[in-house]
């Protein structure tokens, strides 16, 4: 059973994504802040992390992801970032490639909220599949 950590300050979103993913057979843990997310990541050892961009601060998700990459054993864990910023403000980010955004954007993929749950599940599966082929 794959382990998914979701970090987001929207408790309704957390509850919905958690219930859906658990119904699909995933083991899911959640956190509502950077610090809680880092503690859960270190103890839970997720196979995939789904993180929000804007939590306590406008860049909380970026800070969280950089810190996760520095945790022992978690540098290669796929991170999917989800945010309403692209839809609300027109920001775009190139994640998971070799472009200039990847120098500081420590995520494998960027999704625009609201993310359809079946689509999120498919993206999680894709990252798990890629990871299993490289390990």
C-alpha positions in Angstrom: 0.0 0.0 0.0 1.5 3.3 -1.1 1.8 6.1 1.5 0.7 9.6 0.7 1.3 12.7 2.8 -0.9 15.7 2.1 0.1 19.1 3.5 -2.4 21.9 3.2 -4.0 24.5 5.5 -7.4 23.9 4.0 -8.9 21.3 6.4 -11.9 20.6 4.2 -9.6 19.8 1.2 -7.4 17.6 3.5 -10.5 15.6 4.7 -11.8 15.2 1.2 -8.6 14.2 -0.4 -7.7 11.9 2.5 -11.1 10.1 2.4 -10.9 9.7 -1.4 -7.3 8.4 -1.4 -8.0 6.0 1.5 -11.0 4.7 -0.4 -8.6 3.9 -3.3 -6.3 1.9 -0.9 -3.6 4.5 0.0 -2.3 5.0 3.5 -2.7 8.7 4.0 -1.4 11.2 6.6 -2.2 14.9 6.7 -0.7 18.1 8.1 -1.8 21.7 8.2 1.5 23.5 8.4 5.1 23.4 7.3 6.4 22.2 10.7 3.7 19.6 11.1 4.3 18.4 7.6 8.1 18.1 8.1 7.5 16.0 11.3 5.0 13.8 9.5 7.3 13.4 6.5 10.2 12.3 8.8 8.2 9.8 10.8 5.6 8.6 8.2 8.2 8.2 5.3 5.7 8.8 2.5 6.0 7.4 -1.1 4.5 10.6 -2.5 3.9 14.1 -1.0 1.1 16.4 -2.1 1.7 20.0 -0.8 -0.1 23.3 -1.1 1.8 26.4 -2.2 0.3 29.0 0.1 -0.2 28.0 3.7 1.2 30.2 6.6 2.9 32.4 4.1 2.7 32.9 0.3 5.7 30.7 -0.2 5.2 28.1 2.5 4.9 25.3 0.0 8.3 26.1 -1.6 9.9 26.3 1.8 8.4 23.0 2.9 9.5 21.3 -0.3 13.1 22.5 0.0 13.2 21.3 3.6 11.8 17.9 2.7 14.5 17.5 0.1 17.1 18.0 2.8 15.6 15.3 5.1 17.5 12.0 5.2 16.0 9.4 2.8 13.4 11.8 1.3 15.3 13.6 -1.4 13.9 11.4 -4.1 10.3 11.3 -2.9 8.0 12.7 -5.6 6.3 16.0 -4.6 3.2 17.2 -6.3 2.4 20.8 -5.5 -1.2 22.0 -5.8 -2.2 25.7 -5.8 -5.0 28.0 -6.8 -2.3 30.7 -7.6 -2.1 29.8 -11.4 -5.9 30.1 -11.7 -6.3 33.1 -9.5 -3.2 35.1 -10.3 -2.0 33.8 -13.7 1.3 32.5 -12.3 2.8 29.5 -14.1 5.5 27.2 -12.9 7.5 24.6 -14.8 8.1 21.7 -12.5 9.9 18.5 -13.0 12.1 19.5 -15.8 15.5 21.0 -16.4 14.4 24.6 -16.8 15.3 27.6 -14.6 12.3 27.1 -12.3 13.8 23.7 -11.1 16.8 25.5 -9.6 14.5 26.6 -6.8 11.2 24.8 -7.3 11.8 21.5 -5.6 8.7 19.8 -6.8 8.1 17.2 -9.5 4.7 18.5 -10.7 2.5 21.6 -10.2 -1.3 21.2 -10.3 -3.9 23.9 -10.4 -6.6 23.7 -7.7 -9.2 22.5 -7.6 -7.7 19.2 -8.7 -10.2 16.6 -9.7 -9.7 13.6 -7.3 -9.5 11.0 -10.1 -6.8 13.2 -11.8 -4.8 13.5 -8.6 -4.9 9.8 -8.2 -3.7 9.3 -11.7 -0.8 11.7 -11.2 0.1 10.0 -7.9 0.1 6.6 -9.7 2.3 8.0 -12.5 4.9 9.3 -10.0 4.8 6.0 -8.1 5.3 4.1 -11.3 8.3 6.3 -12.3 9.8 5.9 -8.9 9.5 2.1 -8.9 11.3 1.9 -12.3 14.2 4.0 -11.0 14.7 2.2 -7.7 
